[in-house]
């Protein structure tokens, strides 16, 4: 496996495959998994442009995808302001996202309850300033250590940049992801509605 850091000079080469990995790996219970390929590419363009530290994992052993490019088997998107990328995508695609919500009304109901709960019960903000927004592995490469390779490389990158801690959130029902994070040293910080927030210190 080969890890390639994404930058403004190269990320466009991989957007299509990043979106494909997302569609392949994410459950339809996740709103973005219901986006079209084109909108997912736009979504990740916004995220990567707002990210300080993102990378992809390429399979350098078995070859290429159907058009001769190295196969992207996973990606990591992270940063201290990566949520601004989400906000940018939403501002540019309000009508599209609303149309997805109308087709999938359970997301509207979920958003309503989350909003009500956040008003009634104020949640303490996470201590983590740097966030792992997304880590995903193509389903045919899961349970082969790819996630661990990407996470280790990502954390070494954080250390190299002088960042000693970070956080992430995951749906509580995503048992596989929760188990992965807990096995890799993450500590539960808080639970909010159906999401779990984790924190990890990298200092020795």
N, C-alpha and C positions, 0 to 999 in steps of 0.2 A: 504494500500500500504506500502511496505517496501523498503527503499533505502539501497543498498549495495555498498560500495566503492570498486572499482576494484583495484587489486594489482597484482604483478607478480605471486603471489601464487594462485590466484583464477580466473583470467580473462579467462583462457583457458576453464573453465567449461561453460562459457556463450557465447563464440564466435559464435557458430552456431545460437543461438537465436538472438544475436545482429544483425547478418547478415540478419536473417529473418525479424526482425523489420524494418531494412533499406529497404529491398526489398518491404515490405508491405506498407511502409509509403512514400517513395520517389517517385516522378514523374519520368517517363522515360526521361523527359527533363534534368535530372541530369545525367551526364556521368556515375557515379558509379552505378546508378540504372540499368545500362545495363551490369554490371559485373555478372559473374556466382556466385553461392553460395560459392564455394570454394575460388574464388578470393576475394570476399567480406570479408570472414573470414580472409584471409591473410592481406587484406587492414586494417581491424580493429585491427589485431594483431600489425601491424606496428604503427598505431596511438596510441593505448593504451600504448605500450612500450615507446613512446616518450611523453606521457602525465603525468603531475604531479597530476591531479585531475579529475578522471573519475568515473562514478557510473552507476548503473542500478537500475531500479524500478521493483520490483517483485510484482505480484498480490498474496497477501497472504489470499485472501478471497474466491476465487472460485477454487483454487487448482493448477493444474499442466498441463503441456503440454502432448502430446500424449505418451511420454516415461517416464512419471512420475516425471519430473523435475518441479520446480517452474517456472511459466510463466513469462518471461521477457516482460514487457509491454512498456518499454522505456529505453533510455540511454542518458548519457551526456558524451562527450569527450572534454577535455579542457587542456590547458597548455601554457607555454610561448614558447615552442619549438616544439609544436605538428606538425608544418609544416615539421619538419625533418622526421616525420613518413611518410608523404605523399611522400617526396623525396626518402625515402628508398624503399617504395613500387614501385614507378616508376622506380627506378634503377634496381630493381629485376624483373620487369615485362614489360619492354619496348615493346617487341614484342606483348605481349598480349594486352596491352593498344592500341598499333598501330592498331591491328586487329579490336578492338572495334571501333576505330575512322574510319576505312575504311568501316565498316558496317553501321556506323552512320555518314555520311559525314558532317552533319550540325554542329557537334562539331568541325570538322577541320576548317570549314569556320568561326565559332565563335571564335576559338582560333586565327586564322589569324588576324581577325579584332581587337581583344583585344590587340594582340601584336603590331599592327600598331598604334593603338590609344595610347598605353603606350609609344611608341617611340616619337610620335608627341606631345602628351600632358602629360608632367610629372605630376604625381599625388603625392601629399604630403602624406608621410607614416602615418599610423594611430598612434595616441598617445598611444593606448592600447598595452601594452607589453604582457598581459595575454589574450589569445583568447579562446572563446567558439567555438570549431571547429564544433561540431555537437550536436544537441539535437533532439531527435526523439521519437515519441510515436506511438505504434501500432495503426493502423487506427480504430480498433474496440473499442479502449479506448480513442480516441480523443474526445474533448469537454466534458470531465468528470473531468477536473481539474488536470490530471496527469502531464501535462507540467508545471503547476504552482507549484505543489509539488516538482518536480525535480529541477526547477529553484531556488526556495526558499532554498532548501537543499544545492544546489551547491553554492549559494551566501553565505550562512552561513559558508560553508567550506572555501571559499575564505577569509572571515573575520577572521576565526580561524587561517589561515595561514598568516595573516597580509597583505593580498592583498586587496586594496581599490578601484580598478577599473578594468574593463575588456572590451573587444570589441568582435564584431562578424561581419560577413558579410552574406547577404542573397540576393537571386535573387529578383529583384524588382517585378517580375511577381508573386512571391509567396505571394499573398495578405494575406492569412491566417497567415503566419509566421510574416510578417511585422506588421500586426495588433496586434499579440500576443506580440511582442517585444515593440511596442509603448505603449501598455496598461500597460506594466510592467516597465515603467520608462526609457527605452532606448532613447537616443538622436541621431538623425541622424548626422553623422560626415562628410560623403562625399558620392557622387555617382560616380561610375566608371563603364562605359559601362552599363551593365544590372544589376550590383550589388549595393546594398546599404550597407554602413558600419555604424554600430551603436556603441555607447560608453555608458557605464554606470558607474557612481560613486557610491560607496557603503558607503562612509564616511557619518557619521551623522552630 
